[in-house]
Amino acid sequence: MGYNIGKQVGDFMGRLHVWGKSNADVCAFFNGNQEAKALYSWAYYGRLLSTIEQAEIELGEEEKRALEEIVEESSQAIRDATDTVRRPVL
């Protein structure tokens, strides 16, 4: 059952991505809404490290630095996106 839900969500996100690329007015709306982009990047990436810490998952220093880099790069990609409604890359 979980696989089916995950597949359906993935299919939906793929269709949304394609739809967003072909709708310049939608992209322009989201591009102009920097607060929404910041909130979106925070919801997906901004809480990642604190969530891992709260779950008491131990990370080595190298793993933690790698995750911090992923968080920063992915958050910046969301904030800079102008061509589509972006989905997380993690």
N, C-alpha and C positions, 0 to 999 in steps of 0.2 A: 504494500500500500504506500509506504513512504517513497519508494522509487517512483511510483505513478505521480504523486503530488510534485515531487522534485522535477520530474520530466515536464509536467504541465507548466510549472512556474518557469522553467528554462525556455520552453517553447514560447510562452507569452512574452518573456523578456526579449527573446530574439525577434519576435514580430514587432514589439514596441521599438526596438532599436532600428529596424528597417523602416518602420513607419515614420519615426522621428527624423531620419535622414532625408526623407522625401517631403517633409513639411517644414519649409523654411520659416513660416510664421510661428510655429510651435517652438522651433529652435531659438528664434529671436526673442520670444517671450521668456524662455528659461535663461537665455543669455543675459537679459536685462534684470533678472531677479537674482542678484548675487547673494542675498540672504538665504534664499532657498537652496542655492548651491552649497553654501557654507553649512547649512543645517544637514543637507544630504550627505556631505562628506564627513561631518561629525558623526551622524547616525551610523554610518557604515565603518568608518575607520577611527574616528576620534576616541571611541570608547574601547577599542580593541585591546590595548595593553592593560587598561584597568580591569577589563573583564577577565583577562587571563590571570592577572594577579588575584582578583577576588575568587577565582576558581582554584586558587592555590596550585597553579601549574608552574612548575619551576622551569625557568629558561636560563640557558647559559648566556654569558655576555655577548657572544657572537650572534646567537639567535635573537636576543633582545635588540641588538643594533640593526639586524636585518629586518625585523618587524617594524622598528621605528622608521627605517628607510622606506619600506613598503607603504606604511601609513602616510608619510609625508608626500611621496611621489604620487600615490593614488588620490589623496585628498587634493593635491594641486591639479591633477588631471581633471578631476571633477569641476573644480573652480574655474579652470581655463577652457572647458569644453564649450564649443560654439556650433559644432556640426550635428549634434544629436543629443537626445536625452541619454545621459551616460549611465551605465550600470557598473557595479563594482567589478574590479578585476582580480580580486583576491580569491 
